[in-house]
Amino acid sequence: MAESDVRPRPTTWATAPNRRIVVGSHTLVYRDLGPASGVPLVLLTHLGATLDEWDPRFVDALARDRRVVALDLPGVGGSTGRVPGTVAAMARSAEGFVAALGLTRMDLLGFSLGGFIAQQVALDVPGLVRRLVLAGTGPAGGAGIDRPTGGAYVYWDMARAAMARTDAKEFLFFPRTPTGKAAAEAYLARLRERVMDRDAPIRLSSFRRQITTIRDWGRSEPQDLARIIAPTLIANGDHDRMVPTDLSHDMHARIPGSTLIIYPGAGHGGVFQHVDEFVDAVRAHLHTDS
């Protein structure tokens, strides 16, 4: 069961404590902030990311008037266990977490790998997801998903970042233009704003297992995305090197009634490069009782 909720609810990402909840054989770490009432928004994050990779500017803006919950799945950050070997298994872990929190209805936002998982949850338990946001992501079997998760991009950009003594996301998420470099610097500075109770870094073995899972997702059979009944917002940059931008257009064509936003001059991290515009889009998308 979850830790006690008697304490006043935090209102900012920088002050939200790491909480823990037992889900099956695992103890999962999560953060929970914003008002307790209303439909909560659950966040699922990207390859190699822990809780500390969420942009505080984005989370705080959403948490002003809604409950926001973000978690580490098994084997990630401070959560125990091993990274699940398939996206379907990751989705089951997320579904178990939501059930353990006692949630029967939620909005769901998945970024990159988190977007793969979010699609699967929406297909597995359609009545659970009220509204869906898919950012910097693509469908099962999407052309090119298996390519950038090999040595071509991730490991090369990690090496470049190590030589430059910076975070690999500076190269992976943002274009090497003056605007992109400035956005990367601002984004990475925001990630460092939280000082207290930082999450544990992901282990290399967990990171490698996630890469294998992503590669297999890219090589798997396409799913029937027309079965997603939750109103869906899809967003990406116009030049995503990690999950090709064409796949955002593909999902838009296949998910009935979906909305597509492509941010100019941006890459995989386009939703954080254009964070204020993305916040406005997400708030508008979620601001409904339907």
Protein Blocks (a to p, Z undefined) as FASTA:
>chain_A
ZZdfkbccdfbfklmccddddehjbccddddedjfedjdddddddehiafklpcfklmmm
mmmmpccdddddehiajbgcjddfbfklmmmmmmmmmmmnopabdcdddehjlmmmmmmm
mmmmmmlpmbdcdehiadehiahklmmmmmklmmmmmmmmmmnopafklmmmpccbfklm
mmmmmmmmmmmmpmghpacdddfklmmmmmmmmmmmmmmccddfklpmbdcdddddfbdf
klgfklmmmmmmmmghiacdddehiafklmmmmmmmmmmmmmmmmmccZZ
